[in-house]
Amino acid sequence: MRRTDIIIDYRGEQYVCEMKIWRGNEYNSRGERQLIGYLDDYHLTKGYMVSFNFNKNKKTGVQKLLMEGRTIVEAVV
């Protein structure tokens, strides 16, 4: 298996979280694809991504994305 950023094991469930520093839309899209790969590795349908954005005019918040039959909950902080 590949190396993931955070895997939380809680009460028999696994939660995979990818952490990124915001470096633009293309880099963010690659991070989402990377997370989909981890979800495949762990046979999960839902994953989490936290993007740290240090731009002054950043748009923060949480959004839910559907990609290839999987759900990504992405937070930009």
FENNOR-V720575 format. One record per residue. BURIAL is b if it has 9 or more other C-alpha atoms within 8 Angstrom, else e. Layout:
BURIAL
BURIAL
This chain:
e
e
e
b
e
e
b
e
e
e
e
e
e
e
b
b
b
b
b
b
e
b
e
e
e
e
b
b
e
e
b
b
e
e
b
b
e
b
b
e
b
e
e
e
e
b
b
b
b
b
b
b
b
e
e
e
e
e
e
e
e
e
e
e
e
e
e
e
e
b
b
b
b
b
b
b
e
